Structure formats: C-alpha cells, structure tokens
Amino acid sequence: MSEPTGAARRRGPFKVGDQVQLTDPKGRHYTFTLEAGKNFHTHKGSFPHDELIGAPEGSVVRTTGNVAYLALRPLLPDYVLSMPRGAAVVYPKDAGQILAFADIFPGARVVEAGVGSGSLSAFLLRAIGDQGMLHSYERREDFADIARQNVERYFGGPHPAWQLTVGDLQDNLSDTEVDRVILDMLAPWECLEAVSKALVPGGILCAYVATTTQLARTVESIRELGGFNEPTAWESMIRNWHIEGLAVRPDHRMIGHTGFLLTARRLADGVEPPMRRRRPAKGAYGEDYTGPNADGGTPR
C-alpha cells in the first residue's frame, strides 16, 4: 500500500528538497529548502546545508558565529504563514475550525471557492486524502498560480485529489453529489443557489467572511433561499500564555478577529425546516430590509 501524498516528506531524516524551519535562541523562525552544496546565511554566521542532510529531525546546528539553531520540519500552520502570498491566507485557527465544524472527512467530495494563496486548500487536501476530491475555483489567474505553487511545494508535487479551475463558481460549477462546500469570497450569497443544487442532502455549506455586513447578508440569503437548516455563525480568537516559573499570565498580544465562520446543512428536496422561534430586538429589521419576512411578519 503506497503512502498518502506528502507523507514521506513528514518523517525520517532530512533529505534534499525538504523544507526546514530553524528556530534561533530568541524563538524566531527561518524557513528554507535543503539543497546539496548550499549554505544557509544569517547575520550570526552560516552553516552548510549538507550538515543537516541525513540528520534526524530535531537536530541542532551551529553557525560559524557559534549560534545554535534548532532544525525541524515546519508544521502546516507554520508553512502557510510563511509561504508566498497573492491574497491573504486563511489563518490556521480558522482552517482548524473549518475542518472540524464543516466535518471534513477522508474521502470527502469538497468544493472550494476563493483559493487565495492556497492555505485552506492545503489543509483540505490533507484532510480528505488521496481518495477524496477537492475542486477549487478562483476567479483570478495570478492568485491561482501562486496557490498551485504553494500547495505543490508543500506536498512535493501535484496532489491527485485536487482540481483547480480559474473562473467564477456560479458560472463554472459542474460538480454534483458534493459533500461539503467552502466559500471564502466577498459575496458568498451570489453562489448559494448553485451550491445548493450541488450539495447532497445533509451536506454542509461553510462560509468564511470578514465583516458583519457580509455575515448578515449571507445568513439572511440562506434563510430566504430555503433548503438549509438554521445557519450557525461564530468567530474564534487565540491567546497564548507566558509561563516562566510562578509568572503565569496571558500574553499581551493575541490573534483576534480574522473572520466570521458560518455553517448550514442542506435539507432533503422539498423539505421545510421546523419554524425557528426567535424574538429579535426591536429595530433589528430596519425599514430598508428586503429579506425574509420583509412584510412585517415575525422572522423565523
């Protein structure tokens, strides 16, 4: 049985072509690719790549300036934050939430719209494996090229489960019987009708948006379209902690708001979900509101 794509690059001694992440005494990271005969240079001296080739992961190397660096392979979260960018990347904290709450499983058939720099594509491909299917749509060819290079650099070549199409999702979507749809774009509500036809009953729609206005319009558009259960929306934040002896306190900086996530599940054809009882605040639906229940009825 052959190993999954990219697995051999994640274990064993360092080899030519491997990505290496060095950590200096101050905790700063430096990432490079191993090449025979080359040298790695810093303002604290240099050392030959050959010193790491064949060495076990977790080795320590010293520069000509006698500064020690810890050498490890970068984790996927490290890789996506250091890779070349065309568009902003999906942060690891949000990618992890997507994998968990969109229930991305091995062998899943996934459609992704808005590839950006390929961060989320790499996370999705590693989760679905070689037997899954990820069809990514990106309207900008320059972003698609950067994403393709980043993903192939991480996996060591083309991934057998990945198809990348340049163009708008709503104009090019031909996939059917899709398990999951991930929308990372400015106007996800424009794609709802198309993806609702592609999703299987019980399939999950997940949208990643940056602002509250995008979030509100997407949720109301899902309610207006029908065919989905009540959407769930949230955001996540990460705060590291400083631990030094008895000095245990939260760090002064944290990874705060990066975007909102929402999920909704596709219903069987012709099914209406049970009425959701909500009591919105007075004025929540203003005079210019034109979405569901715009006639003055109680929102579902």
ZADO-1210 file (C-alpha; in nm, 4 decimals, padded with zeros to 6 digits):
<atoms>
<atom x="00.0000" y="00.0000" z="00.0000" code="MET" pos="1"/>
<atom x="00.1503" y="00.3319" z="-00.1091" code="SER" pos="2"/>
<atom x="00.1846" y="00.6196" z="00.1340" code="GLU" pos="3"/>
<atom x="-00.0571" y="00.9130" z="00.1107" code="PRO" pos="4"/>
<atom x="00.0684" y="01.2068" z="-00.0940" code="THR" pos="5"/>
<atom x="00.3228" y="01.4088" z="00.1006" code="GLY" pos="6"/>
<atom x="00.3514" y="01.1646" z="00.3934" code="ALA" pos="7"/>
<atom x="00.7103" y="01.0661" z="00.3165" code="ALA" pos="8"/>
<atom x="00.8097" y="01.4345" z="00.3424" code="ARG" pos="9"/>
<atom x="00.6835" y="01.4490" z="00.7013" code="ARG" pos="10"/>
<atom x="00.9063" y="01.1863" z="00.8650" code="ARG" pos="11"/>
<atom x="01.2571" y="01.0393" z="00.8686" code="GLY" pos="12"/>
<atom x="01.5967" y="01.2093" z="00.8350" code="PRO" pos="13"/>
<atom x="01.6219" y="01.5366" z="00.6463" code="PHE" pos="14"/>
<atom x="01.6529" y="01.4924" z="00.2686" code="LYS" pos="15"/>
<atom x="01.7384" y="01.7167" z="-00.0239" code="VAL" pos="16"/>
<atom x="01.4265" y="01.9146" z="-00.1144" code="GLY" pos="17"/>
<atom x="01.2830" y="01.9098" z="00.2387" code="ASP" pos="18"/>
<atom x="01.1564" y="02.2290" z="00.3971" code="GLN" pos="19"/>
<atom x="01.3447" y="02.3103" z="00.7187" code="VAL" pos="20"/>
<atom x="01.2395" y="02.5528" z="00.9906" code="GLN" pos="21"/>
<atom x="01.5191" y="02.6878" z="01.2074" code="LEU" pos="22"/>
<atom x="01.4481" y="02.8409" z="01.5477" code="THR" pos="23"/>
<atom x="01.7057" y="03.0769" z="01.6963" code="ASP" pos="24"/>
<atom x="01.7660" y="03.1404" z="02.0694" code="PRO" pos="25"/>
<atom x="01.5069" y="03.4231" z="02.0647" code="LYS" pos="26"/>
<atom x="01.2379" y="03.1985" z="01.9176" code="GLY" pos="27"/>
<atom x="01.2487" y="03.3492" z="01.5679" code="ARG" pos="28"/>
<atom x="01.1836" y="03.1180" z="01.2720" code="HIS" pos="29"/>
<atom x="01.3687" y="03.0868" z="00.9418" code="TYR" pos="30"/>
<atom x="01.2402" y="02.8529" z="00.6694" code="THR" pos="31"/>
<atom x="01.4389" y="02.7275" z="00.3703" code="PHE" pos="32"/>
<atom x="01.4686" y="02.4298" z="00.1345" code="THR" pos="33"/>
<atom x="01.7612" y="02.1886" z="00.1670" code="LEU" pos="34"/>
<atom x="01.9975" y="02.1819" z="-00.1331" code="GLU" pos="35"/>
<atom x="02.3215" y="01.9862" z="-00.1509" code="ALA" pos="36"/>
<atom x="02.6287" y="02.2084" z="-00.1522" code="GLY" pos="37"/>
<atom x="02.4448" y="02.5245" z="-00.0456" code="LYS" pos="38"/>
<atom x="02.4981" y="02.7340" z="00.2678" code="ASN" pos="39"/>
<atom x="02.2430" y="02.8977" z="00.4956" code="PHE" pos="40"/>
<atom x="02.3446" y="03.2533" z="00.5859" code="HIS" pos="41"/>
<atom x="02.2344" y="03.4677" z="00.8800" code="THR" pos="42"/>
<atom x="02.3713" y="03.7840" z="01.0404" code="HIS" pos="43"/>
<atom x="02.5140" y="03.5450" z="01.3027" code="LYS" pos="44"/>
<atom x="02.7166" y="03.3398" z="01.0561" code="GLY" pos="45"/>
<atom x="02.6410" y="03.0477" z="00.8254" code="SER" pos="46"/>
<atom x="02.6427" y="02.6693" z="00.8047" code="PHE" pos="47"/>
<atom x="02.6299" y="02.4190" z="00.5125" code="PRO" pos="48"/>
<atom x="02.3009" y="02.2519" z="00.4182" code="HIS" pos="49"/>
<atom x="02.4979" y="01.9249" z="00.3999" code="ASP" pos="50"/>
<atom x="02.5260" y="01.9379" z="00.7782" code="GLU" pos="51"/>
<atom x="02.1502" y="01.8748" z="00.8019" code="LEU" pos="52"/>
<atom x="02.1036" y="01.6386" z="00.5059" code="ILE" pos="53"/>
<atom x="02.0754" y="01.2900" z="00.6574" code="GLY" pos="54"/>
<atom x="02.0445" y="01.4246" z="01.0120" code="ALA" pos="55"/>
<atom x="01.7370" y="01.3391" z="01.2230" code="PRO" pos="56"/>
<atom x="01.4641" y="01.5939" z="01.2684" code="GLU" pos="57"/>
<atom x="01.5105" y="01.7864" z="01.5918" code="GLY" pos="58"/>
<atom x="01.8854" y="01.8325" z="01.5402" code="SER" pos="59"/>
<atom x="02.0770" y="02.1418" z="01.6467" code="VAL" pos="60"/>
<atom x="02.3240" y="02.3136" z="01.4134" code="VAL" pos="61"/>
<atom x="02.5719" y="02.5901" z="01.4908" code="ARG" pos="62"/>
<atom x="02.6711" y="02.8730" z="01.2617" code="THR" pos="63"/>
<atom x="03.0235" y="02.9969" z="01.2104" code="THR" pos="64"/>
<atom x="02.9317" y="03.2585" z="01.4738" code="GLY" pos="65"/>
<atom x="02.8651" y="02.9773" z="01.7239" code="ASN" pos="66"/>
<atom x="02.4895" y="03.0449" z="01.7427" code="VAL" pos="67"/>
<atom x="02.2735" y="02.7337" z="01.7886" code="ALA" pos="68"/>
<atom x="01.9612" y="02.6768" z="01.5758" code="TYR" pos="69"/>
<atom x="01.7027" y="02.4030" z="01.6298" code="LEU" pos="70"/>
<atom x="01.6072" y="02.2340" z="01.2997" code="ALA" pos="71"/>
<atom x="01.2586" y="02.0871" z="01.2478" code="LEU" pos="72"/>
<atom x="01.0249" y="02.0433" z="00.9545" code="ARG" pos="73"/>
<atom x="00.7671" y="02.3245" z="00.9552" code="PRO" pos="74"/>
<atom x="00.4180" y="02.2203" z="01.0574" code="LEU" pos="75"/>
<atom x="00.1413" y="02.3039" z="00.8109" code="LEU" pos="76"/>
<atom x="00.0339" y="02.6054" z="01.0243" code="PRO" pos="77"/>
<atom x="00.3940" y="02.7316" z="01.0111" code="ASP" pos="78"/>
<atom x="00.4168" y="02.6697" z="00.6384" code="TYR" pos="79"/>
<atom x="00.1020" y="02.8597" z="00.5399" code="VAL" pos="80"/>
<atom x="00.2043" y="03.1641" z="00.7430" code="LEU" pos="81"/>
<atom x="00.5481" y="03.1819" z="00.5778" code="SER" pos="82"/>
<atom x="00.4620" y="03.0863" z="00.2176" code="MET" pos="83"/>
<atom x="00.4441" y="03.3434" z="-00.0667" code="PRO" pos="84"/>
<atom x="00.1096" y="03.5243" z="-00.0796" code="ARG" pos="85"/>
<atom x="-00.1110" y="03.6571" z="-00.3535" code="GLY" pos="86"/>
<atom x="-00.4130" y="03.7134" z="-00.1319" code="ALA" pos="87"/>
<atom x="-00.4499" y="03.6957" z="00.2451" code="ALA" pos="88"/>
<atom x="-00.4253" y="03.3433" z="00.3841" code="VAL" pos="89"/>
<atom x="-00.6852" y="03.1626" z="00.5915" code="VAL" pos="90"/>
<atom x="-00.5254" y="03.1568" z="00.9361" code="TYR" pos="91"/>
<atom x="-00.4623" y="02.8141" z="01.0924" code="PRO" pos="92"/>
<atom x="-00.7093" y="02.8884" z="01.3727" code="LYS" pos="93"/>
<atom x="-00.9862" y="02.9357" z="01.1155" code="ASP" pos="94"/>
<atom x="-00.8730" y="02.6451" z="00.8973" code="ALA" pos="95"/>
<atom x="-00.8904" y="02.4194" z="01.2034" code="GLY" pos="96"/>
<atom x="-01.2432" y="02.5388" z="01.2788" code="GLN" pos="97"/>
<atom x="-01.3453" y="02.4730" z="00.9179" code="ILE" pos="98"/>
<atom x="-01.2035" y="02.1189" z="00.9235" code="LEU" pos="99"/>
<atom x="-01.3864" y="02.0467" z="01.2498" code="ALA" pos="100"/>
<atom x="-01.7235" y="02.2172" z="01.2080" code="PHE" pos="101"/>
<atom x="-01.7587" y="02.1539" z="00.8346" code="ALA" pos="102"/>
<atom x="-01.6777" y="01.7918" z="00.9256" code="ASP" pos="103"/>
<atom x="-01.4151" y="01.7392" z="00.6540" code="ILE" pos="104"/>
<atom x="-01.3512" y="01.3637" z="00.6435" code="PHE" pos="105"/>
<atom x="-01.1193" y="01.1277" z="00.4474" code="PRO" pos="106"/>
<atom x="-01.2641" y="01.0695" z="00.1007" code="GLY" pos="107"/>
<atom x="-01.4963" y="01.3724" z="00.1154" code="ALA" pos="108"/>
<atom x="-01.6012" y="01.5468" z="-00.2058" code="ARG" pos="109"/>
<atom x="-01.5402" y="01.9161" z="-00.1429" code="VAL" pos="110"/>
<atom x="-01.5905" y="02.2320" z="-00.3488" code="VAL" pos="111"/>
<atom x="-01.3951" y="02.5430" z="-00.2504" code="GLU" pos="112"/>
<atom x="-01.4490" y="02.8930" z="-00.3895" code="ALA" pos="113"/>
<atom x="-01.1831" y="03.1567" z="-00.3350" code="GLY" pos="114"/>
<atom x="-00.8417" y="02.9877" z="-00.3265" code="VAL" pos="115"/>
<atom x="-00.6377" y="03.2932" z="-00.2336" code="GLY" pos="116"/>
<atom x="-00.2818" y="03.1754" z="-00.1651" code="SER" pos="117"/>
<atom x="-00.3704" y="02.8067" z="-00.1185" code="GLY" pos="118"/>
<atom x="-00.3654" y="02.7919" z="00.2616" code="SER" pos="119"/>
<atom x="-00.7083" y="02.6353" z="00.3105" code="LEU" pos="120"/>
<atom x="-00.6612" y="02.4138" z="00.0036" code="SER" pos="121"/>
<atom x="-00.3583" y="02.2515" z="00.1675" code="ALA" pos="122"/>
<atom x="-00.5500" y="02.1890" z="00.4911" code="PHE" pos="123"/>
<atom x="-00.8470" y="02.0447" z="00.2997" code="LEU" pos="124"/>
<atom x="-00.6335" y="01.8181" z="00.0819" code="LEU" pos="125"/>
<atom x="-00.4519" y="01.6745" z="00.3823" code="ARG" pos="126"/>
<atom x="-00.7874" y="01.6029" z="00.5488" code="ALA" pos="127"/>
<atom x="-00.9653" y="01.4387" z="00.2530" code="ILE" pos="128"/>
<atom x="-00.6609" y="01.2353" z="00.1425" code="GLY" pos="129"/>
<atom x="-00.5834" y="01.0888" z="-00.1984" code="ASP" pos="130"/>
<atom x="-00.9252" y="00.9220" z="-00.2269" code="GLN" pos="131"/>
<atom x="-01.1198" y="01.2447" z="-00.1786" code="GLY" pos="132"/>
<atom x="-01.1975" y="01.5226" z="-00.4249" code="MET" pos="133"/>
<atom x="-01.1296" y="01.8938" z="-00.3882" code="LEU" pos="134"/>
<atom x="-01.2416" y="02.1176" z="-00.6731" code="HIS" pos="135"/>
<atom x="-01.1228" y="02.4726" z="-00.6100" code="SER" pos="136"/>
<atom x="-01.2475" y="02.7770" z="-00.8014" code="TYR" pos="137"/>
<atom x="-01.0512" y="03.1023" z="-00.8166" code="GLU" pos="138"/>
<atom x="-01.1535" y="03.3945" z="-01.0373" code="ARG" pos="139"/>
<atom x="-00.8024" y="03.5486" z="-01.0519" code="ARG" pos="140"/>
<atom x="-00.5440" y="03.3573" z="-01.2515" code="GLU" pos="141"/>
<atom x="-00.2490" y="03.5173" z="-01.0683" code="ASP" pos="142"/>
<atom x="-00.3867" y="03.4018" z="-00.7326" code="PHE" pos="143"/>
<atom x="-00.4489" y="03.0547" z="-00.8756" code="ALA" pos="144"/>
<atom x="-00.0877" y="03.0294" z="-00.9945" code="ASP" pos="145"/>
<atom x="00.0507" y="03.1261" z="-00.6525" code="ILE" pos="146"/>
<atom x="-00.1848" y="02.8841" z="-00.4765" code="ALA" pos="147"/>
<atom x="-00.0863" y="02.5985" z="-00.7082" code="ARG" pos="148"/>
<atom x="00.2843" y="02.6590" z="-00.6437" code="GLN" pos="149"/>
<atom x="00.2342" y="02.6774" z="-00.2656" code="ASN" pos="150"/>
<atom x="00.0265" y="02.3590" z="-00.2478" code="VAL" pos="151"/>
<atom x="00.2611" y="02.1617" z="-00.4738" code="GLU" pos="152"/>
<atom x="00.5639" y="02.2817" z="-00.2777" code="ARG" pos="153"/>
<atom x="00.4071" y="02.1529" z="00.0434" code="TYR" pos="154"/>
<atom x="00.3059" y="01.8115" z="-00.0932" code="PHE" pos="155"/>
<atom x="00.6142" y="01.7704" z="-00.3111" code="GLY" pos="156"/>
<atom x="00.4181" y="01.7787" z="-00.6366" code="GLY" pos="157"/>
<atom x="00.0611" y="01.7802" z="-00.7735" code="PRO" pos="158"/>
<atom x="-00.1997" y="01.6321" z="-00.5391" code="HIS" pos="159"/>
<atom x="-00.4130" y="01.3607" z="-00.7076" code="PRO" pos="160"/>
<atom x="-00.7333" y="01.4795" z="-00.5364" code="ALA" pos="161"/>
<atom x="-00.7059" y="01.8445" z="-00.6428" code="TRP" pos="162"/>
<atom x="-00.8601" y="02.0203" z="-00.9398" code="GLN" pos="163"/>
<atom x="-00.8157" y="02.3980" z="-00.9737" code="LEU" pos="164"/>
<atom x="-01.0402" y="02.5977" z="-01.2079" code="THR" pos="165"/>
<atom x="-00.9918" y="02.9653" z="-01.2915" code="VAL" pos="166"/>
<atom x="-01.3319" y="03.1341" z="-01.3084" code="GLY" pos="167"/>
<atom x="-01.6413" y="03.2206" z="-01.1079" code="ASP" pos="168"/>
<atom x="-01.8012" y="02.9354" z="-00.9164" code="LEU" pos="169"/>
<atom x="-02.1578" y="03.0212" z="-01.0161" code="GLN" pos="170"/>
<atom x="-02.0627" y="03.0229" z="-01.3857" code="ASP" pos="171"/>
<atom x="-01.8448" y="02.7099" z="-01.3886" code="ASN" pos="172"/>
<atom x="-01.9775" y="02.4751" z="-01.1199" code="LEU" pos="173"/>
<atom x="-02.0476" y="02.1365" z="-01.2745" code="SER" pos="174"/>
<atom x="-01.9856" y="01.9145" z="-00.9701" code="ASP" pos="175"/>
<atom x="-02.2734" y="01.7109" z="-00.8322" code="THR" pos="176"/>
<atom x="-02.3173" y="01.4942" z="-00.5226" code="GLU" pos="177"/>
<atom x="-02.0829" y="01.7208" z="-00.3256" code="VAL" pos="178"/>
<atom x="-02.0409" y="01.6571" z="00.0481" code="ASP" pos="179"/>
<atom x="-01.9066" y="01.9959" z="00.1541" code="ARG" pos="180"/>
<atom x="-01.8859" y="02.3477" z="00.0064" code="VAL" pos="181"/>
<atom x="-01.6464" y="02.6095" z="00.1462" code="ILE" pos="182"/>
<atom x="-01.6971" y="02.9712" z="00.0330" code="LEU" pos="183"/>
<atom x="-01.4144" y="03.2162" z="00.1046" code="ASP" pos="184"/>
<atom x="-01.5169" y="03.5143" z="-00.1057" code="MET" pos="185"/>
<atom x="-01.6557" y="03.8675" z="-00.0936" code="LEU" pos="186"/>
<atom x="-02.0147" y="03.7822" z="-00.1880" code="ALA" pos="187"/>
<atom x="-02.0928" y="03.4190" z="-00.0975" code="PRO" pos="188"/>
<atom x="-02.4690" y="03.4862" z="-00.1298" code="TRP" pos="189"/>
<atom x="-02.4224" y="03.5040" z="-00.5084" code="GLU" pos="190"/>
<atom x="-02.3314" y="03.1320" z="-00.5141" code="CYS" pos="191"/>
<atom x="-02.5978" y="02.9928" z="-00.2824" code="LEU" pos="192"/>
<atom x="-02.8406" y="02.8732" z="-00.5467" code="GLU" pos="193"/>
<atom x="-02.5661" y="02.6983" z="-00.7449" code="ALA" pos="194"/>
<atom x="-02.4112" y="02.5221" z="-00.4452" code="VAL" pos="195"/>
<atom x="-02.7491" y="02.4180" z="-00.3034" code="SER" pos="196"/>
<atom x="-02.8034" y="02.2157" z="-00.6213" code="LYS" pos="197"/>
<atom x="-02.4595" y="02.0538" z="-00.5934" code="ALA" pos="198"/>
<atom x="-02.4765" y="01.9580" z="-00.2243" code="LEU" pos="199"/>
<atom x="-02.6122" y="01.6200" z="-00.1170" code="VAL" pos="200"/>
<atom x="-02.8868" y="01.6143" z="00.1496" code="PRO" pos="201"/>
<atom x="-02.7104" y="01.6556" z="00.4837" code="GLY" pos="202"/>
<atom x="-02.4136" y="01.8204" z="00.3144" code="GLY" pos="203"/>
<atom x="-02.2550" y="02.1224" z="00.4790" code="ILE" pos="204"/>
<atom x="-02.2164" y="02.4748" z="00.3465" code="LEU" pos="205"/>
<atom x="-01.9432" y="02.6728" z="00.5231" code="CYS" pos="206"/>
<atom x="-01.8748" y="03.0409" z="00.4525" code="ALA" pos="207"/>
<atom x="-01.5797" y="03.2487" z="00.5703" code="TYR" pos="208"/>
<atom x="-01.6413" y="03.6254" z="00.5639" code="VAL" pos="209"/>
<atom x="-01.4599" y="03.9253" z="00.7064" code="ALA" pos="210"/>
<atom x="-01.7303" y="04.1741" z="00.8086" code="THR" pos="211"/>
<atom x="-02.0590" y="04.1786" z="00.9982" code="THR" pos="212"/>
<atom x="-02.2446" y="04.3119" z="00.6935" code="THR" pos="213"/>
<atom x="-02.1227" y="04.0177" z="00.4833" code="GLN" pos="214"/>
<atom x="-02.2184" y="03.7803" z="00.7631" code="LEU" pos="215"/>
<atom x="-02.5688" y="03.9235" z="00.7999" code="ALA" pos="216"/>
<atom x="-02.6398" y="03.9225" z="00.4271" code="ARG" pos="217"/>
<atom x="-02.5162" y="03.5665" z="00.3858" code="THR" pos="218"/>
<atom x="-02.7295" y="03.4358" z="00.6726" code="VAL" pos="219"/>
<atom x="-03.0430" y="03.6174" z="00.5539" code="GLU" pos="220"/>
<atom x="-02.9851" y="03.4973" z="00.1968" code="SER" pos="221"/>
<atom x="-02.9623" y="03.1369" z="00.3173" code="ILE" pos="222"/>
<atom x="-03.2910" y="03.1798" z="00.5049" code="ARG" pos="223"/>
<atom x="-03.4552" y="03.3392" z="00.2025" code="GLU" pos="224"/>
<atom x="-03.3357" y="03.0686" z="-00.0375" code="LEU" pos="225"/>
<atom x="-03.4547" y="02.7849" z="00.1844" code="GLY" pos="226"/>
<atom x="-03.3377" y="02.4273" z="00.1616" code="GLY" pos="227"/>
<atom x="-03.0988" y="02.4654" z="00.4571" code="PHE" pos="228"/>
<atom x="-03.1356" y="02.4395" z="00.8317" code="ASN" pos="229"/>
<atom x="-03.0817" y="02.7460" z="01.0512" code="GLU" pos="230"/>
<atom x="-02.7251" y="02.8789" z="00.9961" code="PRO" pos="231"/>
<atom x="-02.4784" y="02.8914" z="01.2848" code="THR" pos="232"/>
<atom x="-02.2230" y="03.1753" z="01.2969" code="ALA" pos="233"/>
<atom x="-01.9188" y="03.2374" z="01.5189" code="TRP" pos="234"/>
<atom x="-01.5622" y="03.3665" z="01.5364" code="GLU" pos="235"/>
<atom x="-01.2570" y="03.2342" z="01.7190" code="SER" pos="236"/>
<atom x="-00.9663" y="03.4031" z="01.8938" code="MET" pos="237"/>
<atom x="-00.6399" y="03.2661" z="02.0306" code="ILE" pos="238"/>
<atom x="-00.4448" y="03.3999" z="02.3276" code="ARG" pos="239"/>
<atom x="-00.1119" y="03.2442" z="02.4202" code="ASN" pos="240"/>
<atom x="00.0138" y="03.2288" z="02.7768" code="TRP" pos="241"/>
<atom x="00.3511" y="03.3208" z="02.9217" code="HIS" pos="242"/>
<atom x="00.4774" y="03.0571" z="03.1669" code="ILE" pos="243"/>
<atom x="00.8033" y="03.1209" z="03.3500" code="GLU" pos="244"/>
<atom x="00.8232" y="02.9738" z="03.6998" code="GLY" pos="245"/>
<atom x="00.5499" y="03.1384" z="03.9059" code="LEU" pos="246"/>
<atom x="00.4954" y="03.4072" z="03.6414" code="ALA" pos="247"/>
<atom x="00.1939" y="03.2590" z="03.4642" code="VAL" pos="248"/>
<atom x="-00.0086" y="03.5173" z="03.2736" code="ARG" pos="249"/>
<atom x="-00.1699" y="03.5729" z="02.9358" code="PRO" pos="250"/>
<atom x="00.0444" y="03.7264" z="02.6633" code="ASP" pos="251"/>
<atom x="-00.0166" y="04.0925" z="02.5930" code="HIS" pos="252"/>
<atom x="-00.0905" y="04.0196" z="02.2264" code="ARG" pos="253"/>
<atom x="-00.3331" y="03.7696" z="02.0755" code="MET" pos="254"/>
<atom x="-00.4687" y="03.6544" z="01.7409" code="ILE" pos="255"/>
<atom x="-00.8043" y="03.8301" z="01.7493" code="GLY" pos="256"/>
<atom x="-01.0641" y="03.8749" z="01.4791" code="HIS" pos="257"/>
<atom x="-00.9655" y="03.7388" z="01.1387" code="THR" pos="258"/>
<atom x="-01.3083" y="03.6468" z="01.0041" code="GLY" pos="259"/>
<atom x="-01.6510" y="03.5031" z="01.0755" code="PHE" pos="260"/>
<atom x="-01.7489" y="03.1457" z="01.0007" code="LEU" pos="261"/>
<atom x="-02.0984" y="03.0151" z="00.9392" code="LEU" pos="262"/>
<atom x="-02.2310" y="02.6714" z="00.8577" code="THR" pos="263"/>
<atom x="-02.5658" y="02.5395" z="00.7384" code="ALA" pos="264"/>
<atom x="-02.6774" y="02.1900" z="00.6360" code="ARG" pos="265"/>
<atom x="-02.8572" y="02.1019" z="00.3165" code="ARG" pos="266"/>
<atom x="-03.2078" y="01.9615" z="00.3638" code="LEU" pos="267"/>
<atom x="-03.3760" y="01.6972" z="00.1516" code="ALA" pos="268"/>
<atom x="-03.5513" y="01.8358" z="-00.1554" code="ASP" pos="269"/>
<atom x="-03.8900" y="01.9842" z="-00.0802" code="GLY" pos="270"/>
<atom x="-03.8418" y="01.9825" z="00.2968" code="VAL" pos="271"/>
<atom x="-03.9107" y="02.2897" z="00.5084" code="GLU" pos="272"/>
<atom x="-03.7277" y="02.3067" z="00.8423" code="PRO" pos="273"/>
<atom x="-03.9361" y="02.3394" z="01.1614" code="PRO" pos="274"/>
<atom x="-04.0175" y="02.7007" z="01.2468" code="MET" pos="275"/>
<atom x="-03.7323" y="02.8521" z="01.4457" code="ARG" pos="276"/>
<atom x="-03.8675" y="03.0679" z="01.7273" code="ARG" pos="277"/>
<atom x="-03.6691" y="03.3846" z="01.7727" code="ARG" pos="278"/>
<atom x="-03.7559" y="03.7144" z="01.9297" code="ARG" pos="279"/>
<atom x="-03.5392" y="03.9735" z="01.7521" code="PRO" pos="280"/>
<atom x="-03.4653" y="04.3072" z="01.9131" code="ALA" pos="281"/>
<atom x="-03.6887" y="04.5968" z="01.8159" code="LYS" pos="282"/>
<atom x="-03.5458" y="04.7634" z="01.5069" code="GLY" pos="283"/>
<atom x="-03.3279" y="04.4636" z="01.4142" code="ALA" pos="284"/>
<atom x="-03.5020" y="04.4589" z="01.0760" code="TYR" pos="285"/>
<atom x="-03.4968" y="04.8203" z="00.9555" code="GLY" pos="286"/>
<atom x="-03.7244" y="04.9925" z="00.7056" code="GLU" pos="287"/>
<atom x="-03.4834" y="04.9229" z="00.4183" code="ASP" pos="288"/>
<atom x="-03.4742" y="04.5465" z="00.4897" code="TYR" pos="289"/>
<atom x="-03.5903" y="04.3383" z="00.1898" code="THR" pos="290"/>
<atom x="-03.5071" y="03.9852" z="00.3036" code="GLY" pos="291"/>
<atom x="-03.7288" y="03.7125" z="00.4516" code="PRO" pos="292"/>
<atom x="-04.0386" y="03.8367" z="00.6376" code="ASN" pos="293"/>
<atom x="-03.9954" y="04.1873" z="00.4937" code="ALA" pos="294"/>
<atom x="-04.3745" y="04.2192" z="00.5004" code="ASP" pos="295"/>
<atom x="-04.3614" y="04.2613" z="00.8767" code="GLY" pos="296"/>
<atom x="-04.4092" y="03.9024" z="00.9896" code="GLY" pos="297"/>
<atom x="-04.2081" y="03.7563" z="01.2733" code="THR" pos="298"/>
<atom x="-03.8724" y="03.6351" z="01.1380" code="PRO" pos="299"/>
<atom x="-03.8349" y="03.2590" z="01.1517" code="ARG" pos="300"/>
</atoms>
